[in-house]
Each structure stands twice: as C-alpha cells, then as structure tokens.
Amino acid sequence: MVMVYGFEHIYKQAHKKKKLKAGKMTINFLGKTLKNPMVLASGVLGNNRDILQRVYDSGCALVTMKSIGPFPRDGHNNPTVIDLGHGMINAVGLPTPGYRNMEEEWKELENRNFPLNASIYGGSVEEFEMVAKFVSLKKPDFIEINISCPNSDQHGMIFGVDEKASFKVVSAVKKVIDVPLIVKLTPQALNIGKIAKACENAGADAICAINTAGPGMIIDIESKMPVLAFKTGGLSGPMIKPVAVRCVYDIFKAVSIPVIGLGGISTGKDAVEIIMAGASLVGIGSAVKSRGIEVFSKVNLELKQWLDAHDCTIDDIKGAAHKKQETRNKKQETRNKKQDTGYRIQDTGYRIQDTGNKK
C-alpha cells in the first residue's frame, strides 16, 4: 500500500513538473508583456473597438488594426474575396477612411485594455511619414508599416521588394514616431532576408512576415473572365504556409530583431513550425474564417499542449530548425572530410606504386 502511494506521489510530481515546463505563455515583446504569442493579422476584422476587444477576449494577445492610409479609399469592386477551399484569394484594395477621418475610432480606443498594433500604408515616403506621425500621437502600442501588399497597383509594393527603398521608408518613419516600429514584408522579395536586414539597419524594431503571396488569378471557365473584379489578388491560408515558414527562416538568419510569423497558421502544430523557423509571435488571419474567432485560444491551447507533451518552452523551440540544421551541417562536414581524406590516401598510394614500377 505504501509502495503504491509512493508511486502515485512520484507520478503526480513528475506530471506536475512536466506541465510547468511550458510555463505561462506570456511573451515579452519589445518591452510589452503579452499574455501569449497570438497576433491578429491586419485587415481581418476592421478597426471597431468592440470587435477588437472581442478578438482580445477570445485569446488574441496583440490586436492589429486594418491598415490606415493617407486618403479616403473605397478599395476594389466586388467580388473581392474568393474561398478556394485550401485558402483564399483576395483583392480588397486597401479600403480606408483616411487617417484624418478616424477620430471616433481613436476616441473609443483610448480606454482600451488590450495591446494595439496600428497598421499603416502609403504610396510614397512622404505619405508613410505623414500617416505615421499622426497615428503615433494616438498612442498605439506599436506601429506596423505595410510595405508589402500585392493586390494594389499604387501602394506599397515598390518598397517591399527593394532594399534601398525599404531602408528609406523605414528610416523616415522611425524618425517621426515614438513607439516601436514593425515592418511587414512581402514574400515576393527575391531575397527577403536582405530586405529584412535593410529594415533593421534603418531602425525597425521587429519584422512581420509574410503578407499574402501572389498575385494570383482565378478564371471562371463559363464566362471566360477573371472572377475577381480587380482580376488578380493575394493568396492566403494553409496553401501559403510553406512559403511563410521559409521566409521566416531566412529572416531569422539575417536579423537580430524579433519576427512575427504569419501566413497559413491555423493549428498549434503550425505555430510550432513557424516558431521553430524563428518567429517570436504567431499571426493568424484567414483561420478566423475557418475556425472562428476562438481560433486564437484554440491555437494557443494546442501550442501549449504540444510544449507540455515535449517538455519544452517557447524559448526552447524558437529558431530550433536553425540549430538542428547547424548540427546536420557539421555532421555532413565531418563525413565529407573523412571521405575526402580517404580518397587522398588511396590516390597517393597509387602514385607511389606507379613510381616504383618505373624504377
């Protein structure tokens, strides 16, 4: 009886310790304590305080506003969003009331009890600077500049694929704001690591990657016309997750600032994967549609359960794919040296034998 009690006691203590390994899911991000690593991606649920509050109450730790532009903009005509089953294609077109026409929204957000990330965009360095300076006065916790949207023919894209242009806009914005600056990048950059490094050199405090991939196109074969009114649009959802993971992996290698990883994340295992690539926080967008607004608490719980099952913490797995790759590379180098050394010995022996025959 005593032995049974002792076994149960040991089991409970071991189980308790294992649960504590993952610990609390709180994250310190640029000086701000977040309750977990979950982030609402920009453009998903608007700028209404009640909606953003509901997102936070549903398990999201950092709420990102819909991108705010320099002038009123209606966006593209419908249809703008198509569900493809394995993801979505959209060409919403960055609709915005303009940064000077949001006083009611800002007033409501003054007494918020959740961390706020204000997303902005512009069509020139001057526009980015103008909007950023104004928005900074509204005291969001972070400002995210969207230099990567692929579904517009006017805004952002020129910066996100060019190192010098990215550096220029980031440095300009950094000078006029007094809150941490996050830069959202596009997967269309030929070398996203270099773009991220240029942003870091310009003063960016964190990188967000990725925005939608593409642009892509869907054609209705009966009408023989593109389905989207804008014809092309950005791709999101599970189908772009491998691209997002690769981009975060490349960015993590290139910079020392934190990375918000997003693109196709819908489960706890997806979160584990992108954290292993190097993400500090995990962004969720399209999955709000497929799993509901509770997706943030669901993914966070699934992530914690995975960490508990593997007896590790978020810090333990962040960038783990790089460490594993380094170990693999070292092992391969060792094998190559052994094979290479053996080849030279055999080759040398052949020449000695040949020399002896000549004598």
One Martini backbone bead per residue (centre of mass of N, CA, C, O) as a GRO file, in nm:
protein
  359
    1MET     BB    1   0.059   0.062  -0.021
    2VAL     BB    2   0.307   0.245   0.006
    3MET     BB    3   0.411   0.200  -0.282
    4VAL     BB    4   0.170   0.316  -0.430
    5TYR     BB    5   0.186   0.596  -0.310
    6GLY     BB    6   0.471   0.655  -0.408
    7PHE     BB    7   0.410   0.632  -0.712
    8GLU     BB    8   0.191   0.847  -0.725
    9HIS     BB    9   0.365   1.078  -0.623
   10ILE     BB   10   0.579   1.067  -0.845
   11TYR     BB   11   0.387   1.104  -1.084
   12LYS     BB   12   0.264   1.376  -1.003
   13GLN     BB   13   0.532   1.531  -0.995
   14ALA     BB   14   0.612   1.477  -1.289
   15HIS     BB   15   0.353   1.593  -1.417
   16LYS     BB   16   0.378   1.872  -1.295
   17LYS     BB   17   0.656   1.944  -1.414
   18LYS     BB   18   0.574   1.915  -1.709
   19LYS     BB   19   0.360   2.141  -1.707
   20LEU     BB   20   0.572   2.370  -1.613
   21LYS     BB   21   0.765   2.390  -1.853
   22ALA     BB   22   0.597   2.584  -2.034
   23GLY     BB   23   0.429   2.753  -1.875
   24LYS     BB   24   0.375   3.049  -1.936
   25MET     BB   25   0.267   3.233  -2.240
   26THR     BB   26   0.424   3.470  -2.198
   27ILE     BB   27   0.545   3.774  -2.370
   28ASN     BB   28   0.830   3.963  -2.453
   29PHE     BB   29   0.758   4.257  -2.659
   30LEU     BB   30   0.918   4.534  -2.681
   31GLY     BB   31   0.838   4.578  -2.355
   32LYS     BB   32   0.580   4.392  -2.385
   33THR     BB   33   0.331   4.215  -2.221
   34LEU     BB   34   0.210   3.908  -2.333
   35LYS     BB   35  -0.015   3.643  -2.286
   36ASN     BB   36   0.075   3.557  -2.580
   37PRO     BB   37   0.164   3.478  -2.932
   38MET     BB   38  -0.100   3.603  -3.040
   39VAL     BB   39  -0.198   3.745  -3.367
   40LEU     BB   40  -0.364   3.984  -3.541
   41ALA     BB   41  -0.410   4.038  -3.851
   42SER     BB   42  -0.434   4.250  -4.089
   43GLY     BB   43  -0.765   4.304  -4.233
   44VAL     BB   44  -0.991   4.119  -4.087
   45LEU     BB   45  -1.169   4.316  -3.841
   46GLY     BB   46  -1.088   4.602  -3.827
   47ASN     BB   47  -1.152   4.917  -3.597
   48ASN     BB   48  -1.346   4.825  -3.392
   49ARG     BB   49  -1.347   4.805  -3.059
   50ASP     BB   50  -1.542   4.567  -3.003
   51ILE     BB   51  -1.403   4.368  -3.191
   52LEU     BB   52  -1.116   4.385  -3.072
   53GLN     BB   53  -1.202   4.296  -2.790
   54ARG     BB   54  -1.308   4.018  -2.874
   55VAL     BB   55  -1.041   3.912  -2.973
   56TYR     BB   56  -0.895   3.932  -2.704
   57ASP     BB   57  -1.107   3.756  -2.541
   58SER     BB   58  -1.034   3.506  -2.756
   59GLY     BB   59  -0.687   3.501  -2.720
   60CYS     BB   60  -0.559   3.756  -2.810
   61ALA     BB   61  -0.264   3.963  -2.761
   62LEU     BB   62  -0.241   4.110  -3.054
   63VAL     BB   63  -0.396   4.387  -3.209
   64THR     BB   64  -0.469   4.452  -3.551
   65MET     BB   65  -0.528   4.683  -3.762
   66LYS     BB   66  -0.648   4.820  -4.019
   67SER     BB   67  -0.523   4.975  -4.269
   68ILE     BB   68  -0.390   5.307  -4.284
   69GLY     BB   69  -0.436   5.583  -4.486
   70PRO     BB   70  -0.402   5.903  -4.636
   71PHE     BB   71  -0.674   5.840  -4.797
   72PRO     BB   72  -0.960   5.795  -4.917
   73ARG     BB   73  -1.074   5.445  -4.976
   74ASP     BB   74  -1.270   5.190  -5.128
   75GLY     BB   75  -1.154   5.004  -5.318
   76HIS     BB   76  -1.265   4.729  -5.460
   77ASN     BB   77  -1.468   4.560  -5.636
   78ASN     BB   78  -1.691   4.330  -5.666
   79PRO     BB   79  -1.523   4.071  -5.619
   80THR     BB   80  -1.265   4.017  -5.342
   81VAL     BB   81  -1.343   3.720  -5.227
   82ILE     BB   82  -1.208   3.378  -5.245
   83ASP     BB   83  -1.285   3.049  -5.179
   84LEU     BB   84  -1.061   2.756  -5.228
   85GLY     BB   85  -1.040   2.569  -4.949
   86HIS     BB   86  -0.699   2.610  -4.922
   87GLY     BB   87  -0.797   2.912  -4.935
   88MET     BB   88  -0.735   3.251  -5.047
   89ILE     BB   89  -0.852   3.521  -5.260
   90ASN     BB   90  -0.755   3.876  -5.269
   91ALA     BB   91  -0.899   4.228  -5.360
   92VAL     BB   92  -0.971   4.484  -5.170
   93GLY     BB   93  -0.774   4.763  -5.176
   94LEU     BB   94  -0.728   4.933  -4.917
   95PRO     BB   95  -0.948   5.037  -4.738
   96THR     BB   96  -1.011   5.387  -4.629
   97PRO     BB   97  -1.082   5.690  -4.455
   98GLY     BB   98  -0.841   5.799  -4.340
   99TYR     BB   99  -0.647   5.933  -4.089
  100ARG     BB  100  -0.852   6.201  -4.048
  101ASN     BB  101  -1.130   5.988  -4.025
  102MET     BB  102  -1.088   5.850  -3.694
  103GLU     BB  103  -1.184   5.979  -3.418
  104GLU     BB  104  -1.386   5.776  -3.307
  105GLU     BB  105  -1.199   5.532  -3.290
  106TRP     BB  106  -0.979   5.660  -3.111
  107LYS     BB  107  -1.160   5.731  -2.873
  108GLU     BB  108  -1.241   5.434  -2.806
  109LEU     BB  109  -0.922   5.340  -2.774
  110GLU     BB  110  -0.818   5.488  -2.519
  111ASN     BB  111  -0.965   5.263  -2.301
  112ARG     BB  112  -0.812   5.025  -2.348
  113ASN     BB  113  -0.708   4.660  -2.255
  114PHE     BB  114  -0.520   4.634  -2.519
  115PRO     BB  115  -0.296   4.562  -2.745
  116LEU     BB  116  -0.185   4.789  -3.015
  117ASN     BB  117  -0.168   4.761  -3.378
  118ALA     BB  118  -0.081   5.000  -3.620
  119SER     BB  119  -0.170   5.003  -3.951
  120ILE     BB  120   0.015   5.126  -4.238
  121TYR     BB  121   0.007   5.333  -4.545
  122GLY     BB  122   0.166   5.418  -4.871
  123GLY     BB  123   0.286   5.584  -5.186
  124SER     BB  124   0.511   5.726  -5.005
  125VAL     BB  125   0.728   5.851  -4.790
  126GLU     BB  126   0.555   6.094  -4.711
  127GLU     BB  127   0.297   5.935  -4.641
  128PHE     BB  128   0.411   5.756  -4.423
  129GLU     BB  129   0.509   5.987  -4.242
  130MET     BB  130   0.237   6.131  -4.201
  131VAL     BB  131   0.075   5.895  -4.078
  132ALA     BB  132   0.270   5.810  -3.850
  133LYS     BB  133   0.274   6.075  -3.691
  134PHE     BB  134  -0.029   6.079  -3.625
  135VAL     BB  135  -0.067   5.793  -3.501
  136SER     BB  136   0.140   5.821  -3.269
  137LEU     BB  137  -0.045   6.028  -3.105
  138LYS     BB  138  -0.256   5.779  -3.032
  139LYS     BB  139  -0.102   5.547  -2.876
  140PRO     BB  140   0.005   5.298  -2.973
  141ASP     BB  141   0.209   5.026  -2.914
  142PHE     BB  142   0.223   4.995  -3.233
  143ILE     BB  143   0.381   5.018  -3.560
  144GLU     BB  144   0.273   4.912  -3.888
  145ILE     BB  145   0.429   4.877  -4.199
  146ASN     BB  146   0.291   4.843  -4.527
  147ILE     BB  147   0.525   4.717  -4.788
  148SER     BB  148   0.348   4.441  -4.931
  149CYS     BB  149   0.101   4.477  -5.106
  150PRO     BB  150  -0.020   4.280  -5.398
  151ASN     BB  151  -0.334   4.422  -5.465
  152SER     BB  152  -0.191   4.691  -5.572
  153ASP     BB  153  -0.112   4.968  -5.808
  154GLN     BB  154   0.009   5.189  -5.568
  155HIS     BB  155   0.075   5.040  -5.283
  156GLY     BB  156   0.409   4.942  -5.145
  157MET     BB  157   0.566   4.739  -5.339
  158ILE     BB  158   0.834   4.899  -5.400
  159PHE     BB  159   0.955   4.860  -5.113
  160GLY     BB  160   0.940   4.532  -5.053
  161VAL     BB  161   1.172   4.468  -5.307
  162ASP     BB  162   1.369   4.702  -5.192
  163GLU     BB  163   1.629   4.798  -5.003
  164LYS     BB  164   1.644   5.111  -5.036
  165ALA     BB  165   1.341   5.171  -5.008
  166SER     BB  166   1.306   5.042  -4.731
  167PHE     BB  167   1.509   5.213  -4.579
  168LYS     BB  168   1.381   5.489  -4.636
  169VAL     BB  169   1.097   5.446  -4.504
  170VAL     BB  170   1.186   5.350  -4.225
  171SER     BB  171   1.365   5.593  -4.142
  172ALA     BB  172   1.140   5.806  -4.170
  173VAL     BB  173   0.940   5.687  -3.962
  174LYS     BB  174   1.127   5.661  -3.711
  175LYS     BB  175   1.163   5.983  -3.671
  176VAL     BB  176   0.822   6.033  -3.609
  177ILE     BB  177   0.823   5.820  -3.374
  178ASP     BB  178   0.743   5.669  -3.021
  179VAL     BB  179   0.717   5.373  -3.127
  180PRO     BB  180   0.732   5.072  -3.216
  181LEU     BB  181   0.862   4.915  -3.521
  182ILE     BB  182   0.688   4.747  -3.780
  183VAL     BB  183   0.764   4.530  -4.065
  184LYS     BB  184   0.592   4.440  -4.358
  185LEU     BB  185   0.640   4.163  -4.571
  186THR     BB  186   0.717   4.015  -4.882
  187PRO     BB  187   0.747   3.714  -5.076
  188GLN     BB  188   0.851   3.865  -5.351
  189ALA     BB  189   1.116   3.881  -5.256
  190LEU     BB  190   1.415   3.758  -5.357
  191ASN     BB  191   1.551   3.867  -5.063
  192ILE     BB  192   1.419   3.883  -4.755
  193GLY     BB  193   1.669   3.909  -4.575
  194LYS     BB  194   1.775   4.178  -4.696
  195ILE     BB  195   1.527   4.346  -4.637
  196ALA     BB  196   1.529   4.306  -4.331
  197LYS     BB  197   1.812   4.426  -4.285
  198ALA     BB  198   1.746   4.708  -4.391
  199CYS     BB  199   1.530   4.763  -4.176
  200GLU     BB  200   1.711   4.732  -3.931
  201ASN     BB  201   1.917   4.956  -4.014
  202ALA     BB  202   1.671   5.179  -4.011
  203GLY     BB  203   1.505   5.086  -3.715
  204ALA     BB  204   1.368   4.836  -3.680
  205ASP     BB  205   1.210   4.628  -3.424
  206ALA     BB  206   1.038   4.453  -3.638
  207ILE     BB  207   0.909   4.166  -3.811
  208CYS     BB  208   0.662   4.093  -4.067
  209ALA     BB  209   0.583   3.746  -4.175
  210ILE     BB  210   0.352   3.738  -4.419
  211ASN     BB  211   0.207   3.835  -4.672
  212THR     BB  212   0.057   3.788  -4.933
  213ALA     BB  213   0.057   3.599  -5.208
  214GLY     BB  214   0.181   3.682  -5.535
  215PRO     BB  215  -0.020   3.716  -5.771
  216GLY     BB  216  -0.340   3.589  -5.856
  217MET     BB  217  -0.572   3.373  -6.055
  218ILE     BB  218  -0.928   3.346  -6.142
  219ILE     BB  219  -1.121   3.153  -6.380
  220ASP     BB  220  -1.418   3.155  -6.543
  221ILE     BB  221  -1.507   2.914  -6.783
  222GLU     BB  222  -1.789   3.029  -6.873
  223SER     BB  223  -1.717   3.350  -6.896
  224LYS     BB  224  -1.406   3.402  -6.944
  225MET     BB  225  -1.335   3.530  -6.650
  226PRO     BB  226  -1.229   3.690  -6.401
  227VAL     BB  227  -1.351   3.687  -6.081
  228LEU     BB  228  -1.209   3.924  -6.004
  229ALA     BB  229  -1.238   4.257  -6.051
  230PHE     BB  230  -0.909   4.296  -6.038
  231LYS     BB  231  -0.824   3.983  -6.121
  232THR     BB  232  -0.610   4.008  -5.893
  233GLY     BB  233  -0.452   3.835  -5.600
  234GLY     BB  234  -0.406   3.737  -5.281
  235LEU     BB  235  -0.266   3.475  -5.095
  236SER     BB  236  -0.416   3.254  -4.846
  237GLY     BB  237  -0.348   3.026  -4.614
  238PRO     BB  238  -0.232   2.701  -4.609
  239MET     BB  239  -0.086   2.722  -4.898
  240ILE     BB  240   0.142   2.946  -4.770
  241LYS     BB  241   0.308   2.826  -4.532
  242PRO     BB  242   0.580   2.735  -4.663
  243VAL     BB  243   0.657   3.026  -4.736
  244ALA     BB  244   0.653   3.147  -4.452
  245VAL     BB  245   0.864   2.963  -4.325
  246ARG     BB  246   1.096   3.038  -4.514
  247CYS     BB  247   1.099   3.343  -4.457
  248VAL     BB  248   1.147   3.329  -4.153
  249TYR     BB  249   1.409   3.172  -4.173
  250ASP     BB  250   1.568   3.390  -4.336
  251ILE     BB  251   1.527   3.627  -4.138
  252PHE     BB  252   1.654   3.504  -3.882
  253LYS     BB  253   1.942   3.491  -4.013
  254ALA     BB  254   1.961   3.820  -4.074
  255VAL     BB  255   1.849   3.896  -3.784
  256SER     BB  256   1.794   4.034  -3.430
  257ILE     BB  257   1.504   4.077  -3.454
  258PRO     BB  258   1.191   4.026  -3.427
  259VAL     BB  259   0.933   3.783  -3.536
  260ILE     BB  260   0.635   3.777  -3.719
  261GLY     BB  261   0.451   3.487  -3.791
  262LEU     BB  262   0.275   3.455  -4.109
  263GLY     BB  263   0.088   3.215  -4.294
  264GLY     BB  264  -0.135   2.959  -4.256
  265ILE     BB  265  -0.225   2.971  -3.959
  266SER     BB  266  -0.440   2.709  -3.764
  267THR     BB  267  -0.241   2.559  -3.562
  268GLY     BB  268  -0.029   2.449  -3.325
  269LYS     BB  269   0.174   2.316  -3.527
  270ASP     BB  270   0.212   2.565  -3.697
  271ALA     BB  271   0.334   2.733  -3.468
  272VAL     BB  272   0.577   2.556  -3.415
  273GLU     BB  273   0.703   2.578  -3.697
  274ILE     BB  274   0.742   2.897  -3.704
  275ILE     BB  275   0.912   2.908  -3.447
  276MET     BB  276   1.142   2.724  -3.551
  277ALA     BB  277   1.211   2.939  -3.779
  278GLY     BB  278   1.186   3.230  -3.568
  279ALA     BB  279   0.937   3.305  -3.418
  280SER     BB  280   0.785   3.500  -3.156
  281LEU     BB  281   0.522   3.536  -3.315
  282VAL     BB  282   0.166   3.459  -3.407
  283GLY     BB  283  -0.015   3.487  -3.694
  284ILE     BB  284  -0.373   3.549  -3.764
  285GLY     BB  285  -0.635   3.521  -4.025
  286SER     BB  286  -0.799   3.309  -4.211
  287ALA     BB  287  -0.875   3.122  -3.956
  288VAL     BB  288  -1.120   3.284  -3.861
  289LYS     BB  289  -1.308   3.153  -4.073
  290SER     BB  290  -1.255   2.836  -4.017
  291ARG     BB  291  -1.248   2.863  -3.665
  292GLY     BB  292  -1.296   3.130  -3.563
  293ILE     BB  293  -1.244   3.358  -3.304
  294GLU     BB  294  -1.125   3.111  -3.119
  295VAL     BB  295  -0.847   3.044  -3.257
  296PHE     BB  296  -0.649   3.165  -3.051
  297SER     BB  297  -0.710   2.974  -2.811
  298LYS     BB  298  -0.672   2.711  -2.965
  299VAL     BB  299  -0.376   2.746  -3.059
  300ASN     BB  300  -0.257   2.802  -2.781
  301LEU     BB  301  -0.339   2.531  -2.657
  302GLU     BB  302  -0.197   2.348  -2.865
  303LEU     BB  303   0.081   2.459  -2.809
  304LYS     BB  304   0.095   2.389  -2.507
  305GLN     BB  305   0.050   2.085  -2.538
  306TRP     BB  306   0.305   2.036  -2.701
  307LEU     BB  307   0.507   2.141  -2.495
  308ASP     BB  308   0.430   1.948  -2.270
  309ALA     BB  309   0.482   1.679  -2.431
  310HIS     BB  310   0.800   1.797  -2.484
  311ASP     BB  311   0.926   1.949  -2.248
  312CYS     BB  312   0.882   2.272  -2.331
  313THR     BB  313   0.947   2.588  -2.465
  314ILE     BB  314   0.946   2.854  -2.664
  315ASP     BB  315   1.250   2.912  -2.633
  316ASP     BB  316   1.344   2.623  -2.712
  317ILE     BB  317   1.211   2.643  -3.024
  318LYS     BB  318   1.332   2.897  -3.113
  319GLY     BB  319   1.510   2.830  -3.398
  320ALA     BB  320   1.560   2.512  -3.405
  321ALA     BB  321   1.613   2.460  -3.713
  322HIS     BB  322   1.896   2.589  -3.709
  323LYS     BB  323   2.037   2.405  -3.505
  324LYS     BB  324   1.984   2.143  -3.657
  325GLN     BB  325   2.128   2.229  -3.918
  326GLU     BB  326   2.407   2.273  -3.795
  327THR     BB  327   2.444   1.982  -3.703
  328ARG     BB  328   2.413   1.856  -3.984
  329ASN     BB  329   2.647   2.008  -4.118
  330LYS     BB  330   2.874   1.903  -3.934
  331LYS     BB  331   2.834   1.604  -4.001
  332GLN     BB  332   2.882   1.636  -4.305
  333GLU     BB  333   3.167   1.753  -4.287
  334THR     BB  334   3.292   1.510  -4.145
  335ARG     BB  335   3.227   1.305  -4.367
  336ASN     BB  336   3.376   1.454  -4.597
  337LYS     BB  337   3.660   1.444  -4.470
  338LYS     BB  338   3.682   1.140  -4.455
  339GLN     BB  339   3.642   1.086  -4.757
  340ASP     BB  340   3.863   1.278  -4.860
  341THR     BB  341   4.105   1.147  -4.710
  342GLY     BB  342   4.076   0.864  -4.830
  343TYR     BB  343   4.122   0.947  -5.125
  344ARG     BB  344   4.414   1.060  -5.096
  345ILE     BB  345   4.549   0.800  -4.998
  346GLN     BB  346   4.488   0.630  -5.246
  347ASP     BB  347   4.620   0.820  -5.452
  348THR     BB  348   4.907   0.817  -5.332
  349GLY     BB  349   4.954   0.513  -5.351
  350TYR     BB  350   4.942   0.498  -5.660
  351ARG     BB  351   5.194   0.678  -5.720
  352ILE     BB  352   5.404   0.504  -5.576
  353GLN     BB  353   5.365   0.249  -5.739
  354ASP     BB  354   5.428   0.379  -6.014
  355THR     BB  355   5.721   0.463  -5.947
  356GLY     BB  356   5.826   0.177  -5.894
  357ASN     BB  357   5.788   0.067  -6.187
  358LYS     BB  358   5.990   0.259  -6.327
  359LYS     BB  359   6.239   0.134  -6.172
   0.00000   0.00000   0.00000
